[in-house]
Amino acid sequence: MPVGTVATVKGVPQDILEELGVQILLGNTYHLYLRPGVETVRQLGGLHGFMAWPRAILTDSGGFQVFSLNELRKVSEEGVTFRSHLDGSSHFFSPESAMEAQIGLGADIIMAFDECTEYPADRARTKASMELTLRWAERSKKYFEEHKHEVPWNAAQYPVPSTQYPDGGATPAPMAGGNIWVLGTGYSTQSLFGIVQGGMDLELRKESAERTIEIGFPGYAIGGLSVGEPRERTREVVEATLQHLPADQPRYLMGVGTPEEIVEYASLGVDMMDCVLPTRAARHGLLFTAEGKVSIKQARYAQDAGPLDPKCGCRVCQRYSRAYLRHLYASNEVLAQVLNTVHNLSFYLDTMRRVRHSIQLGEESRFLSSVWSRPKP
Amino acid sequence: MPVGTVATVKGVPQDILEELGVQILLGNTYHLYLRPGVETVRQLGGLHGFMAWPRAILTDSGGFQVFSLNELRKVSEEGVTFRSHLDGSSHFFSPESAMEAQIGLGADIIMAFDECTEYPADRARTKASMELTLRWAERSKKYFEEHKHEVPWNAAQYPVPSTQYPDGGATPAPMAGGNIWVLGTGYSTQSLFGIVQGGMDLELRKESAERTIEIGFPGYAIGGLSVGEPRERTREVVEATLQHLPADQPRYLMGVGTPEEIVEYASLGVDMMDCVLPTRAARHGLLFTAEGKVSIKQARYAQDAGPLDPKCGCRVCQRYSRAYLRHLYASNEVLAQVLNTVHNLSFYLDTMRRVRHSIQLGEESRFLSSVWSRPKP
């Protein structure tokens, strides 16, 4: 899932994302709550209407950003007080208010409010944090069940203002010049996923998984990783946690990873992943190719007439030379960010397509060995 | 002609420019000479190959930028010494070196090196400046005639390195992953246009036009306008100058203008115009619509579900709401620049399409009256 923090995958128009084959985007509740605000998004029909994206969307709970962007946060049983990175204003997220925000944003998949345990943490601290996340998971589910029909595209609860119906209410009107947004029937709601915590402790991970499943969600995420631990430890925790999660429900590993990592975790059984790496690296001129990473800012590419990745079929590799991409980056041109992001997303989505293809063919091992034989970045 | 200063229309991929119907782009010799440098562009096949743009390109002579960006320039009979805005290094442009640069950049249309007379200027100064431009026009043409076969896509003079020919020289190879660049036959060259100066003095404009025509070029530009004079004066000078320029050759008015102005100048007989206004205004959130200018940053658009311009068929107006465009701009998101620029270019190109259509129908007056009846921005 490409990350579209404030309802945009930085620099890439939505129709290009569609062409790339993006099936689902991630939005960040923390950022959207601060700007443009939940009420604005709700009034525009939720994120789908607001950002003109008819495909799937997932929002995180806001918890991770509160923990990673806020040094002044204050955690209590009730929730978290934090300061806006935009203007320093004080805000409060509880399981209930995080659900309220995510229902208003109207993504297809939303996440329980959790505490992301810091790394390193001792066993007592890890267990206490896990218990808090479990209590918050129950409160998240309770609020969601009581309010899930308030999602903005649920027409039965939230009739669209009659100004949007030219004939007075019978037919949804075109929004923004032609696109018809199909409104909910009054029966569809979002899906709330639970999040497993437990730090680096495999026993606590098992307990967290089992007790989260007991609460009951249509999908489960593994949170609290990629927080500074060594990569081998990540893999160990992922592998140990996965065996306690139902294989017939989506298993979502949050916040990973490199192309090699997403192949590896998919092979372990992870179904969903999100990461800022392809888009953020693109903005820094770091490009993923079949031949390893390319730092396009390097002078060695200044007169290189070849494509960025000769094996890539994306619109960037089909049209532009490394010399041109290098020039755009060196000149600090906006098109550098646009083209670099399109390519990196294409590389990631291609990787996942190959993973899916490989799974369909039942040839995971052959696929993996071919991946590992490629030069390492 | 949209302006693509350093071989990119800021923020817009080339395929979107093609979809918009852009027939010709302008590149700035001054900027390209400084970065990435003429030799780099030449080695990549000229601007067409470098920026992967198979349609037409025009480069200015560098003169205007030297005058507008350089407070420390020093003009002599020989040429102009100036400092780079990038690193302060010292450079020299003469008619000969400006031609050499433009031949290396390989645009389809290139411009004689001229002095853009400052505004205001008295008659003596204006005449002296006009005489200098005339002498430089002769030198520009002389150098061009002697070196025009050195254009990088002229295969007879500049065979493409054999590495680009997989079969050793018979066939042009795909560049950057698939596009075949058709190389010159050895007979095609660029077109060098002359520039009429003469300040705001209609007699000097007439003299400049007649003596530039005497030197002889395949097209003529009107330079030295949009330099701070009142708009009525611009129109007066354009109208007076046009009657001395051959109607069966392209007449190019440099550096204008607003949508209303380009319609007006086209009705006077101008064939070509370039301006940074649509792209620069877009970056500042100023958008042109059939109902006048829209400053998308305004809070009044924060929850506006309607399209930017209900009468516009561009991909931005067809998909996104004003609320979303306002959010992108307020959040300082790169996509704001991309989408705003696409819309403004679409508006300008639509305007020119309507102008051409109107000319074809012989209904200029009817078209103009319908334009003037629209609300003024």
Interface residues (C-beta under 8 A of the other chain):
Chain A: V6 A7 T8 K10 G11 V12 P13 Q14 D15 R35 P36 T40 Q43 L44 G45 G49 F50 M51 A52 Q164 M175 A176 G177 G178 N179 A302 Q303 A305 G306 P307 P310 C312 R315 C317 Q318 R319 Y320 S321 A323 Y324 H327 L328 A330 S331 E333 V334 L335 Q337 V338 L339 V342
Chain B: V6 A7 T8 K10 G11 V12 P13 Q14 D15 R35 P36 T40 Q43 L44 G45 G49 F50 M51 A52 Q164 M175 A176 G177 G178 N179 A302 Q303 A305 G306 P307 P310 C312 R315 C317 Q318 R319 Y320 S321 A323 Y324 H327 L328 A330 S331 E333 V334 L335 Q337 V338 L339 V342
